[in-house]
């Protein structure tokens, strides 16, 4: 799944053990009669979402399905390689009958009470990077604990944890897993106080990382702090606990009877329990390392759910939405003007909810999400479908950065709980760099890919990417010639200088204008080429600075580009060109995981960054 979502899952993960094991098939699943899965327009079941992964993977991470639905995973549309399996919750790393290879096309279906969804969008398996970076062992490791969280992983690898003090391997893991694709809570033998742990990731291609730096095991806290519980929900078979110590054993009790146990993977965890919680239950929990904590205060299940949050904005043509603060094991229903158009399940952190096959979104559609566990239900905030294109640097030719149609962000909701990354889009080159602002076009038709809200991203390797704004999936890519390697006086860049100013899009003519730096093909000269579809204005209005943005004046339909710097002229040829926003000028291909990546964020003010 998306790296940003994975980061959220670390804060609300699931325990290890038998807590959320899946069965081979599902019995009847309760469907709230207010929200039928089959309506006049068709089957409202969401297409499951299969998270991007790399070759060598033995599992695929799937979400956006109803808890206890039966999942099937297909290779190239017809060959069953995973399932049938019925996870208890709406997310699961499905084991596969064969290892994945670069270019494999993977789809998934969900079946509820005999009704089957259409297949998911294809997930094209990417290539494993030729080299792997050393991972990182998390600092939250404790004596007598049995989990070592390992971060910085590539999806599709195996993970080995070593006790450096004894020179032995004490645990193994893999990605993707039930926690996503970029980290693994590796089950180990009981950890020893003061010992040092290291980790390594490796792949079936022969690639292997160096060992990570050493991480010292912390002493067992004395006393072990007591944990707290969220309000249990009547009819749920899951609880959520806070103030946990990673690697401790968590046990849940109803009165004095044990109803669930597992190893904790983060400070907040969800855990499956049996039987379902009743209004007469009295729920407590206890965690243990070398010593046990006190029992948490008793908590009586309630017949109410906290309303989930439907994340805005939602754009025309979008094929999925994001639901925040859902309750584990709840069923989620996306409603358009009161009619179900998507049916999935809650996940830790942000839950993606794909639209059913028949559904489309247009401006002014009214959306809401219903969440239910049995007869207990809640409705999210309403959201109207409406988005604005960001077609030039800082929104307009005046570079104000002002979005006059903003109606979602407030000082109160721009915080860690309601604003942050949504997805990760991988760049094809791990040495690439992004210096320009991404641009957004809503309702964009991409040849062979349908309609999307598209984020256009340019890089210093002279690459132009089109990413899906919601999922981060790569839709198209166009490379505009070789960039300049390490040019004179251009050392504030990475290995090359290519596109380092923000392009401009003329949405009406479906054209993107971009300036590139390329190596001269003739003798040294201070001259450089300019080519553009419109004449230059006599006085470019942009200030002189090293990274400039192209100015597009819609009324006059003209482009202005400020002069290049002297240092750039000494080492590069600077070329302005136009490329079509449509697919006729781009090539398709799989999304290949790499070290360079960028994040897509919402609401409205999308926050992008290059990570490593």
C-alpha positions in Angstrom: 0.0 0.0 0.0 1.0 3.6 0.0 4.1 4.5 2.2 2.3 7.4 3.8 -0.5 5.2 4.9 2.1 2.7 6.2 3.6 5.5 8.4 0.1 6.0 9.9 -0.2 2.2 10.5 2.9 2.3 12.7 0.9 4.4 15.2 -2.1 2.0 15.0 -0.9 -1.4 14.2 -2.2 -4.9 14.9 -0.7 -7.4 17.4 1.2 -10.5 16.2 -0.1 -13.9 16.8 -3.4 -15.5 16.0 -5.3 -12.3 16.3 -6.5 -11.7 12.7 -6.0 -15.0 11.1 -8.1 -15.7 8.0 -10.2 -18.7 7.2 -10.4 -20.5 3.9 -14.0 -19.4 3.3 -16.6 -17.1 4.9 -20.1 -17.8 6.1 -22.9 -15.3 5.8 -21.8 -11.7 6.5 -24.1 -9.3 8.1 -25.0 -6.5 5.6 -27.0 -3.5 7.0 -30.3 -3.5 5.1 -30.1 0.3 4.8 -27.1 -0.2 2.6 -27.6 -3.1 0.2 -24.6 -4.4 -1.8 -26.7 -4.9 -4.9 -28.8 -1.9 -6.1 -30.5 -0.6 -9.3 -27.1 0.5 -10.8 -25.2 -2.6 -10.0 -23.1 -4.3 -7.4 -21.9 -1.8 -4.8 -18.9 -3.8 -3.6 -15.6 -1.9 -3.9 -12.9 -3.2 -6.1 -10.2 -4.4 -3.7 -7.0 -2.4 -3.8 -3.7 -4.3 -4.3 -0.7 -2.5 -3.0 2.3 -2.0 -5.3 5.1 -4.5 -4.6 8.3 -5.8 -6.3 9.5 -9.0 -7.8 10.4 -11.7 -5.2 7.2 -11.0 -3.2 5.5 -14.1 -1.7 2.5 -12.1 -0.5 0.4 -9.1 -1.7 -1.2 -6.6 0.6 -4.9 -6.0 -0.1 -7.4 -3.6 1.4 -10.7 -1.9 0.5 -12.8 -5.0 1.1 -15.5 -6.0 3.6 -14.3 -7.8 6.7 -14.7 -11.6 6.3 -15.2 -11.3 2.6 -13.6 -14.0 0.5 -10.5 -12.8 -1.4 -9.0 -14.3 -4.6 -5.8 -13.1 -6.2 -5.2 -13.6 -9.9 -2.1 -13.5 -12.1 -2.6 -11.9 -15.5 -6.4 -12.0 -15.0 -7.0 -15.7 -15.0 -4.5 -17.8 -12.9 -5.5 -18.1 -9.3 -2.4 -17.7 -7.2 -3.8 -16.5 -3.8 -6.9 -17.5 -1.8 -9.7 -18.2 -1.5 -9.2 -16.7 1.9 -11.5 -14.8 4.3 -9.7 -12.3 6.5 -11.5 -11.2 9.7 -10.7 -7.6 9.0 -10.6 -5.4 5.9 -6.9 -5.6 5.1 -4.6 -8.6 4.7 -1.3 -9.8 3.3 -2.5 -12.7 1.1 0.0 -15.5 0.8 0.7 -16.6 -2.8 1.3 -19.9 -4.4 4.2 -18.6 -6.4 6.9 -15.9 -6.3 6.1 -12.7 -8.2 8.2 -11.6 -11.2 8.7 -8.1 -12.8 5.8 -7.2 -15.1 3.3 -9.6 -13.5 -0.2 -8.2 -13.6 -2.0 -8.9 -10.3 -5.8 -8.4 -9.6 -8.1 -9.3 -6.7 -11.8 -9.8 -6.2 -13.9 -9.9 -3.0 -17.0 -12.0 -2.6 -19.7 -11.3 0.0 -22.7 -13.6 0.5 -22.3 -15.0 -3.1 -21.9 -11.5 -4.7 -18.5 -10.9 -6.3 -16.9 -7.6 -7.1 -15.3 -6.8 -10.4 -11.5 -7.3 -10.4 -9.3 -4.6 -8.9 -7.2 -2.3 -11.0 -4.1 -4.2 -12.1 -1.0 -4.0 -9.9 2.0 -4.3 -12.1 4.9 -5.9 -10.2 8.0 -3.7 -10.3 11.7 -4.7 -10.5 13.7 -5.1 -7.3 16.4 -2.4 -7.0 19.8 -3.6 -8.0 21.1 -2.6 -4.5 19.4 -2.4 -1.2 20.1 0.1 1.6 20.7 -0.9 5.1 17.5 -0.9 7.1 17.0 0.5 10.6 16.0 -1.4 13.8 13.6 0.7 15.8 14.6 2.0 19.2 11.5 0.6 21.0 13.0 -2.8 21.9 12.9 -4.1 25.4 14.3 -7.0 27.5 12.0 -10.0 27.4 10.2 -8.5 24.4 9.9 -10.7 21.3 9.5 -8.1 18.5 12.1 -6.1 16.7 10.6 -3.4 14.4 12.7 -3.0 11.2 12.1 0.1 9.0 13.4 1.2 5.6 12.5 -1.9 3.7 11.7 -2.5 0.1 8.5 -4.4 -0.6 9.3 -8.0 -1.6 12.3 -8.6 0.6 13.1 -11.0 3.4 14.5 -9.6 6.7 17.0 -11.1 9.1 17.5 -9.8 12.7 20.8 -10.6 14.4 21.9 -10.4 18.0 25.3 -8.9 17.5 26.3 -9.7 21.1 25.9 -13.5 20.5 26.5 -13.6 16.7 23.3 -15.4 16.1 20.1 -14.8 14.0 17.2 -14.4 16.3 14.3 -13.7 13.9 13.2 -13.4 10.3 10.4 -11.5 8.5 9.3 -10.4 5.0 7.5 -7.7 3.1 4.7 -7.0 2.2 3.0 -8.1 5.4 -0.1 -7.1 7.4 1.6 -3.8 8.2 2.3 -2.9 4.6 5.5 -2.9 2.5 8.2 -0.8 4.0 8.6 -2.2 7.6 8.3 -5.5 9.4 7.7 -6.3 13.1 10.1 -9.3 13.2 9.3 -11.9 15.8 12.4 -12.9 17.7 13.5 -15.0 20.6 13.2 -13.2 23.9 15.5 -10.1 23.8 18.3 -9.6 26.4 19.0 -6.4 28.2 22.0 -4.5 26.8 22.4 -6.7 23.7 22.8 -5.1 20.4 20.6 -5.9 17.4 21.3 -5.4 13.7 19.2 -6.2 10.6 19.7 -6.9 6.9 17.2 -7.1 4.0 17.8 -9.3 1.0 15.9 -10.4 -2.2 15.6 -13.4 -4.4 17.6 -11.5 -7.1 20.7 -11.8 -5.0 20.6 -8.2 -3.8 21.4 -7.8 -0.1 21.8 -4.8 2.0 24.6 -4.1 4.5 23.8 -4.8 8.1 22.1 -1.9 9.8 23.7 0.0 12.6 23.5 -1.5 16.1 20.5 -0.9 18.3 20.7 -1.6 22.0 18.0 -3.5 23.8 16.4 -1.4 26.6 16.0 -2.7 30.1 12.6 -4.0 31.1 10.7 -1.1 32.6 9.9 -1.5 36.3 7.1 -1.4 36.8 5.6 -2.1 33.4 3.1 0.7 32.7 -0.6 -0.2 32.5 -2.3 0.2 29.2 -5.5 2.0 28.3 -8.4 0.8 26.1 -10.6 2.6 23.6 -14.3 2.2 24.4 -15.2 -1.3 23.2 -18.1 -1.6 20.8 -21.0 -4.0 21.3 -20.8 -6.7 18.6 -17.1 -6.1 17.7 -14.5 -8.8 17.8 -11.6 -6.4 18.2 -10.3 -4.0 20.9 -7.7 -1.2 20.7 -5.1 -0.6 23.4 -2.7 2.3 24.0 0.5 2.9 26.0 2.0 -0.4 24.9 5.7 -1.5 24.9 6.7 -3.0 21.6 7.3 -6.8 21.9 5.3 -7.2 25.1 2.6 -9.9 25.2 -0.9 -8.4 25.4 -3.8 -10.3 26.9 -7.5 -9.3 27.0 -10.1 -10.5 29.5 -13.8 -10.4 29.7 -14.4 -10.4 33.5 -11.8 -13.2 34.4 -11.9 -15.1 31.1 -9.2 -14.7 28.5 -10.6 -13.6 25.1 -7.4 -12.8 23.1 -3.6 -12.4 23.2 -0.7 -11.5 20.9 2.6 -9.7 20.7 2.5 -5.9 20.4 4.1 -4.2 17.4 3.7 -0.5 18.4 2.5 1.8 21.2 -1.1 1.5 19.9 -2.4 -1.9 18.7 -5.7 -3.5 17.7 -6.3 -7.1 18.7 -8.9 -9.7 17.8 -11.0 -11.2 20.5 -13.5 -14.1 20.8 -16.4 -14.2 21.3 -17.9 -10.9 20.1 -18.2 -8.2 22.8 -21.6 -8.0 24.5 -23.2 -5.2 26.5 -22.7 -7.3 29.7 -18.9 -7.7 29.1 -16.3 -6.1 31.3 -13.1 -5.8 29.3 -9.6 -5.4 30.8 -6.1 -5.9 29.3 -2.6 -6.6 30.6 0.9 -6.4 29.0 3.9 -8.4 30.0 7.7 -8.2 29.4 9.9 -9.7 32.1 7.2 -8.5 34.5 3.5 -7.9 34.0 1.6 -4.6 34.2 -1.5 -4.0 36.2 -4.8 -4.7 34.6 -6.3 -1.8 32.7 -9.5 -0.3 34.3 -12.6 -2.3 33.3 -14.4 -1.0 30.3 -18.0 -1.8 29.4 -18.8 -2.1 25.6 -21.1 0.7 24.2 -23.6 0.7 21.4 -22.1 3.6 19.5 -19.4 4.3 17.0 -17.3 7.5 16.7 -18.0 9.1 13.3 -15.3 8.4 10.7 -13.8 11.3 8.7 -14.2 11.4 4.9 -11.0 13.2 3.8 -11.6 16.2 1.5 -11.2 17.3 -1.2 -12.6 14.6 -3.5 -12.1 15.3 -7.2 -14.2 14.5 -10.3 -13.1 11.3 -11.8 -11.4 10.1 -8.6 -11.7 6.3 -8.3 -11.3 6.0 -4.5 -11.6 8.1 -1.3 -9.8 8.0 2.0 -11.6 7.4 5.3 -9.8 8.5 8.5 -10.4 7.3 12.1 -12.5 4.3 11.2 -13.0 1.5 13.8 -11.2 -1.8 13.3 -13.5 -4.5 12.0 -16.2 -2.0 10.9 -17.7 -2.2 7.5 -17.5 1.1 5.4 -20.0 2.2 2.8 -19.4 5.1 0.5 -22.7 6.9 -0.3 -23.2 9.2 -3.3 -26.3 11.3 -2.9 -27.5 8.6 -0.4 -26.8 5.6 -2.7 -24.1 3.0 -1.9 -21.3 3.2 -4.5 -18.5 1.5 -2.5 -18.3 -1.2 0.1 -15.1 -2.0 2.0 -13.6 -2.2 5.5 -11.8 -0.2 8.1 -8.0 -0.4 8.4 -5.4 1.0 10.9 -4.8 4.7 10.1 -6.2 5.9 6.8 -8.5 3.5 5.0 -8.8 3.6 1.2 -12.3 2.9 -0.1 -12.5 2.2 -3.8 -15.6 3.0 -5.9 -17.7 0.2 -7.3 -17.3 -0.6 -11.0 -20.4 1.4 -12.1 -19.7 4.5 -10.0 -18.2 7.8 -11.2 -17.8 11.1 -9.4 -18.7 14.5 -10.8 -18.6 18.0 -9.5 -21.3 18.8 -6.8 -21.9 15.1 -6.0 -22.6 14.8 -2.3 -20.6 12.1 -0.5 -20.7 10.5 2.9 -19.4 7.3 4.5 -21.5 5.1 6.7 -19.6 2.9 9.2 -21.3 0.0 11.0 -20.6 -3.0 13.2 -23.8 -5.1 13.4 -26.6 -2.7 14.2 -24.4 0.0 15.5 -23.6 2.6 12.9 -22.3 6.2 12.4 -22.1 8.7 9.5 -19.0 10.7 8.5 -18.9 14.4 7.6 -20.4 15.2 4.3 -18.1 16.2 1.4 -19.1 17.8 -1.9 -17.1 16.7 -4.9 -15.2 19.8 -6.1 -11.5 20.4 -7.0 -9.4 23.1 -8.6 -6.6 22.6 -11.0 -3.2 23.8 -10.0 -1.8 24.5 -13.4 1.1 26.9 -12.6 3.5 27.8 -9.9 1.8 29.1 -6.8 -1.7 28.8 -8.4 -1.6 32.0 -10.6 0.5 34.3 -12.7 0.9 36.6 -9.7 2.5 33.8 -7.7 0.2 34.5 -4.7 -0.2 30.9 -3.7 -3.8 31.8 -2.9 -6.6 29.3 -3.5 -9.8 31.3 -3.4 -12.0 28.2 -3.5 -10.5 26.7 -0.4 -13.2 25.5 2.0 -11.7 22.7 3.9 -8.4 23.7 5.6 -8.5 25.6 8.9 -5.9 26.2 11.5 -7.7 23.6 13.7 -7.6 20.7 11.2 -4.1 21.2 9.8 -2.4 19.0 12.4 -0.9 15.6 12.7 -4.2 13.9 13.2 -6.1 15.3 10.2 -3.5 16.4 7.7 -0.5 14.5 6.3 0.8 12.2 3.6 -1.6 9.9 1.7 0.5 7.9 -0.7 4.0 7.4 -2.0 4.9 7.6 -5.7 8.2 5.9 -6.6 10.6 7.5 -9.1 12.3 5.2 -11.5 15.8 6.4 -10.7 17.1 6.4 -7.2 19.5 9.3 -8.0 16.8 11.6 -9.3 15.7 14.8 -7.5 12.6 16.9 -7.5 13.0 20.7 -7.2 9.8 22.0 -9.0 6.3 22.2 -7.6 4.0 19.4 -8.8 0.9 20.5 -10.7 -2.6 19.0 -10.5 -5.2 18.5 -13.2 -8.6 17.1 -12.3 -10.7 14.9 -14.5 -7.8 14.2 -16.8 -8.2 11.4 -19.4 -5.1 9.3 -19.8 -5.0 7.0 -22.8 -5.4 3.4 -21.7 -5.7 4.5 -18.0 -9.2 6.1 -17.8 -10.0 9.4 -16.0 -7.9 10.5 -13.1 -6.9 13.5 -11.0 -3.3 13.7 -12.1 -0.2 15.0 -10.4 2.4 16.1 -12.9 5.9 15.9 -11.5 9.2 16.9 -13.2 12.7 15.9 -12.1 16.3 16.9 -12.6 16.8 13.8 -14.8 14.5 15.6 -17.4 11.6 13.2 -16.6 8.0 14.2 -16.6 5.7 11.8 -14.6 1.9 11.6 -14.4 0.9 10.1 -11.1 -2.6 9.3 -9.9 -3.3 12.0 -7.2 -5.0 9.5 -4.8 -3.0 6.3 -5.1 0.4 7.5 -6.2 0.3 5.0 -9.1 2.5 6.0 -12.1 0.2 6.5 -15.1 2.7 7.8 -17.7 6.3 9.0 -18.0 8.2 11.0 -20.6 11.9 11.6 -20.7 13.1 14.8 -22.5 16.8 14.1 -23.2 19.9 13.6 -21.1 20.4 16.1 -18.3 23.7 17.9 -17.5 25.9 15.8 -15.2 27.4 17.9 -12.3 27.5 21.2 -14.2 29.8 24.0 -13.2 28.4 26.1 -10.3 25.3 23.9 -10.2 26.4 22.0 -7.1 23.2 22.7 -5.2 21.6 20.0 -7.2 22.0 16.2 -7.1 24.0 14.3 -9.7 22.4 16.2 -12.6 20.5 19.3 -13.7 17.6 18.9 -16.0 14.2 20.4 -15.1 14.5 22.6 -12.0 11.7 25.1 -12.6 8.0 24.5 -12.3 6.2 23.9 -15.7 2.9 25.5 -16.7 -0.1 23.6 -18.1 -2.6 25.1 -20.5 -5.6 22.9 -19.5 -7.7 24.1 -22.5 -5.2 23.0 -25.1 -4.0 20.0 -23.0 -0.4 21.1 -23.2 2.4 21.2 -20.6 5.2 23.7 -21.1 8.6 22.9 -19.5 12.2 24.2 -19.6 15.0 21.6 -19.6 18.8 21.8 -19.3 20.6 19.4 -21.7 24.2 18.9 -22.7 25.4 20.8 -25.8 25.8 18.7 -28.8 28.4 21.0 -30.5 31.4 23.1 -29.5 31.5 25.1 -26.3 29.5 28.3 -26.6 27.7 30.7 -24.3 24.7 30.5 -26.6 21.6 28.4 -25.8 18.5 27.5 -27.6 15.0 28.7 -27.0 12.1 27.1 -28.8 8.5 27.6 -27.9 5.1 27.6 -29.5 4.4 31.3 -28.8 6.5 34.5 -29.1 8.3 35.8 -26.1 7.1 38.8 -24.2 9.6 41.6 -24.3 10.0 41.9 -20.5 9.7 38.7 -18.6 8.0 39.5 -15.3 9.6 36.9 -13.2 12.4 37.9 -10.8 15.9 36.7 -11.6 16.7 33.7 -9.4 18.2 30.3 -9.9 15.0 28.3 -10.0 12.3 30.0 -12.1 8.8 29.1 -12.9 7.2 29.4 -16.4 4.5 32.0 -16.5 1.3 31.3 -18.5 -1.1 34.1 -19.2 -4.4 32.6 -20.1 -6.0 35.7 -21.5 -3.1 36.4 -23.9 -2.2 32.7 -24.3 1.5 33.4 -24.0 4.5 32.0 -22.1 7.3 33.9 -20.4 10.5 32.3 -19.3 13.2 34.4 -17.5 16.8 34.4 -18.8 19.1 31.6 -17.8 21.9 32.3 -15.3 25.5 32.7 -16.6 26.6 29.6 -14.8 23.9 27.6 -16.4 24.8 28.9 -19.9 28.4 27.9 -19.3 27.6 24.2 -18.9 24.1 23.5 -20.2 21.8 24.1 -23.1 18.5 25.4 -21.9 15.5 24.4 -24.0 11.9 25.3 -23.7 9.4 22.9 -25.1 5.8 21.8 -25.0 4.6 18.3 -24.5 1.1 17.0 -24.6 -0.6 16.3 -21.2 -2.3 13.4 -22.9 -0.8 10.0 -23.4 0.0 10.4 -27.0 3.4 11.8 -26.0 4.1 9.5 -23.1 5.0 5.9 -22.6 3.6 3.5 -20.1 5.4 1.1 -17.8 5.5 -0.5 -14.4 6.1 1.5 -11.3 9.6 0.5 -10.2 10.4 1.0 -6.5 13.5 3.1 -5.9 15.1 5.1 -3.2 13.9 8.4 -4.6 10.2 9.0 -3.8 7.7 11.8 -3.3 4.6 12.0 -1.1 1.1 13.1 -2.2 -0.8 14.8 0.6 -4.2 16.3 1.3 -6.5 18.1 2.0 -6.3 20.7 -0.9 -2.9 22.0 -0.2 -0.9 19.0 -1.3 2.4 18.6 0.4 5.2 16.9 -1.6 8.7 16.0 -0.6 11.5 13.9 -1.8 12.4 11.2 0.7 15.3 8.8 1.0 
